[in-house]
C-alpha cells in the first residue's frame, strides 16, 4: 500500500511539474508574442508616417506636373515662345511623375508571415489594415502600369518620329540643349495635345487616389497608436 501511495505521490509531483512547466512556457510565449506584436505595431506606425510624407510629396509632384501641362497647352501655339521653354515644360510635365510609388509594407508583411496578425483581437482593425495595404499595392501598381503602357504605346512612338531627343537629357537634373532642333509644329500637333490632356486626367485620377489613401492612412495611424497605448 505504501508503494502505491509513493507511486501516486510521484505521479502527482510529475504531473504538477509538467503542468507548471507548460503554463510557464505558455506565459513566456504570450509575453514574447505581446512584445513582438508591440514592436510590429510600432513599426507600422513608422511606416504609416513615412507613407503620409510620401503622399504629400507625391501630391506636390503631381501638382507641378499638372501646372507644367497647363502652361504648355497655353503656350503651345505661340511661335514667340522659345522652344527651350516648351521642351522643359514637356519634360517636367511627363517625366517627373514616372517614379511615384509606395512600397512601405515590410512590417505588415512580417505581421502576416509570422502569424502575429491573428493575435490582434480587434477584427475591424485587422480588416482596415488588410484593406489599406491591399489598396496601396493594387491602386498604385495599376496606375503605374497604366501610365507606363500609355507612354510606351502612344507617347514614345510619336516622339521618336517627331521629336529630337538630343534637345533634352537627364544628368542629375534636366538639361536642355542651347539650340533645340525640334520643330515647333510638334507643340501644335493634335496628337501631342491629346497626350497632354490624357496625362492631365491621369494626374487628376492619381491625385484623387493619393488623397483617399491619405485619409485611410491618418485614421489607421491614429488607431494603431491607440493600440500601443
C-alpha positions as CSV (number, residue, x, y, z in Angstrom):
1,X,0.0,0.0,0.0
2,X,2.9,2.3,0.9
3,X,4.4,1.6,-2.6
4,X,1.1,2.5,-4.3
5,X,0.9,5.8,-2.3
6,X,4.5,6.5,-3.3
7,X,3.7,6.0,-7.0
8,X,0.7,8.2,-6.7
9,X,2.7,10.8,-4.9
10,X,5.5,10.7,-7.5
11,X,3.0,10.8,-10.3
12,X,1.3,13.8,-8.8
13,X,4.6,15.6,-8.4
14,X,5.5,14.8,-12.0
15,X,2.1,15.9,-13.2
16,X,2.3,19.2,-11.3
17,X,5.9,19.8,-12.6
18,X,4.9,19.2,-16.2
19,X,1.7,21.3,-15.9
20,X,3.6,24.1,-14.2
21,X,6.3,24.0,-16.9
22,X,3.6,24.1,-19.6
23,X,2.0,27.1,-18.0
24,X,5.3,28.8,-17.5
25,X,6.2,28.2,-21.2
26,X,2.8,29.5,-22.3
27,X,3.2,32.6,-20.1
28,X,6.7,33.2,-21.6
29,X,5.4,32.7,-25.1
30,X,2.5,35.0,-24.5
31,X,4.8,37.7,-23.2
32,X,7.2,37.2,-26.2
33,X,4.2,37.4,-28.6
34,X,3.0,40.6,-27.0
35,X,6.5,42.1,-27.2
36,X,6.8,41.2,-30.8
37,X,3.3,42.5,-31.6
38,X,4.1,45.8,-29.9
39,X,7.3,46.0,-31.9
40,X,5.5,45.3,-35.2
41,X,2.7,47.8,-34.4
42,X,5.4,50.5,-33.6
43,X,6.9,49.6,-37.0
44,X,3.5,50.0,-38.6
45,X,3.2,53.5,-37.1
46,X,6.6,54.4,-38.5
47,X,5.6,53.0,-41.9
48,X,2.3,54.9,-41.9
49,X,4.1,58.1,-41.0
50,X,6.5,57.5,-43.9
51,X,3.6,56.8,-46.3
52,X,2.0,60.1,-45.2
53,X,5.1,62.0,-46.1
54,X,5.3,60.2,-49.5
55,X,1.7,61.1,-50.2
56,X,2.3,64.8,-49.6
57,X,5.5,64.7,-51.7
58,X,3.6,62.9,-54.5
59,X,0.8,65.5,-54.4
60,X,3.3,68.3,-54.8
61,X,4.9,66.4,-57.7
62,X,1.6,65.8,-59.4
63,X,0.5,69.4,-59.0
64,X,3.8,70.6,-60.5
65,X,3.3,68.2,-63.4
66,X,-0.3,69.5,-64.0
67,X,0.9,73.1,-63.9
68,X,3.6,72.3,-66.5
69,X,0.9,70.7,-68.7
70,X,-1.4,73.7,-68.3
71,X,1.4,76.1,-69.2
72,X,2.5,74.1,-72.2
73,X,-1.1,73.9,-73.5
74,X,-1.4,77.6,-73.1
75,X,1.9,78.4,-74.9
76,X,1.9,75.6,-77.5
77,X,0.6,77.7,-80.4
78,X,2.7,80.7,-79.6
79,X,5.6,81.0,-82.0
80,X,7.1,83.8,-80.0
81,X,7.9,81.4,-77.1
82,X,11.4,79.8,-77.2
83,X,11.3,76.0,-77.9
84,X,13.6,75.5,-74.9
85,X,10.8,76.7,-72.6
86,X,8.3,74.3,-74.3
87,X,10.7,71.4,-74.2
88,X,11.3,71.9,-70.4
89,X,7.6,72.1,-69.8
90,X,7.0,68.9,-71.8
91,X,9.8,67.0,-69.9
92,X,8.7,68.2,-66.5
93,X,5.0,67.5,-67.2
94,X,5.5,63.9,-68.1
95,X,8.8,62.5,-66.7
96,X,8.6,63.7,-63.0
97,X,5.5,61.5,-62.2
98,X,7.1,58.4,-63.6
99,X,8.7,57.1,-60.4
100,X,6.0,57.9,-57.9
101,X,5.3,54.8,-55.8
102,X,5.0,53.4,-52.3
103,X,6.5,50.1,-51.2
104,X,6.5,50.5,-47.4
105,X,4.8,47.4,-46.1
106,X,7.7,45.4,-44.5
107,X,6.2,45.4,-41.0
108,X,2.8,44.5,-42.3
109,X,4.2,41.6,-44.3
110,X,6.2,40.4,-41.2
111,X,2.9,40.5,-39.2
112,X,1.3,38.3,-41.8
113,X,4.2,35.9,-42.3
114,X,4.8,35.5,-38.6
115,X,1.2,34.8,-37.8
116,X,1.2,37.7,-35.3
117,X,-1.6,39.5,-37.1
118,X,-4.1,37.0,-35.7
119,X,-3.1,38.0,-32.2
120,X,-4.8,41.3,-32.7
121,X,-8.3,40.8,-31.2
122,X,-9.9,43.8,-33.0
123,X,-11.3,42.2,-36.1
124,X,-12.3,45.6,-37.6
125,X,-8.8,46.9,-37.2
126,X,-7.3,43.8,-38.8
127,X,-9.7,44.3,-41.8
128,X,-8.7,48.0,-42.0
129,X,-5.0,47.0,-42.1
130,X,-5.6,44.5,-44.9
131,X,-7.7,46.9,-46.9
132,X,-5.2,49.7,-46.7
133,X,-2.2,47.6,-47.8
134,X,-4.2,45.9,-50.5
135,X,-5.3,49.2,-51.9
136,X,-1.8,50.8,-51.8
137,X,-0.4,47.8,-53.7
138,X,-3.3,47.5,-56.2
139,X,-4.1,51.1,-56.9
140,X,-0.5,52.4,-57.2
141,X,0.7,49.4,-59.3
142,X,-2.3,49.7,-61.6
143,X,-1.8,53.4,-62.1
144,X,2.0,52.8,-62.7
145,X,1.3,50.1,-65.2
146,X,-1.4,52.1,-67.0
147,X,0.7,55.2,-67.2
148,X,3.8,53.3,-68.4
149,X,1.8,51.4,-71.0
150,X,0.3,54.7,-72.3
151,X,3.7,56.4,-72.5
152,X,5.3,53.4,-74.2
153,X,2.5,52.7,-76.7
154,X,1.4,56.3,-77.5
155,X,3.9,58.9,-76.5
156,X,7.3,57.3,-77.3
157,X,6.4,56.2,-80.9
158,X,5.1,59.7,-81.6
159,X,8.2,61.4,-80.1
160,X,10.5,59.1,-82.0
161,X,9.0,60.2,-85.2
162,X,8.8,63.9,-84.5
163,X,10.9,64.9,-81.5
164,X,14.7,65.3,-81.3
165,X,15.7,63.6,-78.0
166,X,19.0,65.4,-78.2
167,X,17.1,68.5,-77.1
168,X,16.9,67.3,-73.5
169,X,18.5,64.7,-71.3
170,X,19.0,63.9,-67.6
171,X,22.3,64.4,-65.8
172,X,21.5,64.9,-62.1
173,X,18.7,67.0,-63.4
174,X,17.0,68.1,-66.6
175,X,19.4,69.5,-69.3
176,X,18.0,71.4,-72.3
177,X,20.1,72.0,-75.5
178,X,21.1,75.6,-76.2
179,X,19.8,75.4,-79.7
180,X,16.8,73.0,-79.8
181,X,16.3,71.2,-83.2
182,X,12.7,70.1,-82.5
183,X,10.2,71.5,-85.0
184,X,7.8,74.0,-83.4
185,X,4.9,72.2,-85.2
186,X,5.2,69.3,-82.7
187,X,3.8,71.5,-80.0
188,X,0.9,72.5,-82.1
189,X,0.0,68.9,-83.1
190,X,-3.3,67.4,-82.0
191,X,-1.6,64.2,-81.1
192,X,0.7,65.9,-78.5
193,X,-2.2,67.9,-77.1
194,X,-4.3,64.8,-76.8
195,X,-1.4,63.2,-74.9
196,X,-1.2,66.1,-72.6
197,X,-4.9,66.2,-71.9
198,X,-4.9,62.5,-71.1
199,X,-1.8,62.8,-68.9
200,X,-3.6,65.6,-67.1
201,X,-6.5,63.3,-66.5
202,X,-4.1,60.6,-65.2
203,X,-2.7,63.1,-62.8
204,X,-6.2,64.1,-61.6
205,X,-7.2,60.5,-61.0
206,X,-3.9,59.5,-59.3
207,X,-4.1,62.6,-57.0
208,X,-7.6,61.6,-56.1
209,X,-6.3,58.1,-55.2
210,X,-3.5,59.6,-53.2
211,X,-6.0,61.7,-51.2
212,X,-8.2,58.7,-50.5
213,X,-5.2,56.7,-49.3
214,X,-4.0,59.6,-47.1
215,X,-7.4,59.7,-45.3
216,X,-7.3,56.0,-44.6
217,X,-3.6,56.4,-43.6
218,X,-4.4,59.1,-41.0
219,X,-7.2,57.1,-39.4
220,X,-5.2,53.8,-39.4
221,X,-2.2,55.5,-37.8
222,X,-4.4,57.0,-35.1
223,X,-5.9,53.6,-34.4
224,X,-2.5,51.9,-34.3
225,X,-1.1,54.4,-31.9
226,X,-4.1,53.8,-29.6
227,X,-3.3,50.0,-29.7
228,X,0.2,50.8,-28.5
229,X,-1.3,52.8,-25.6
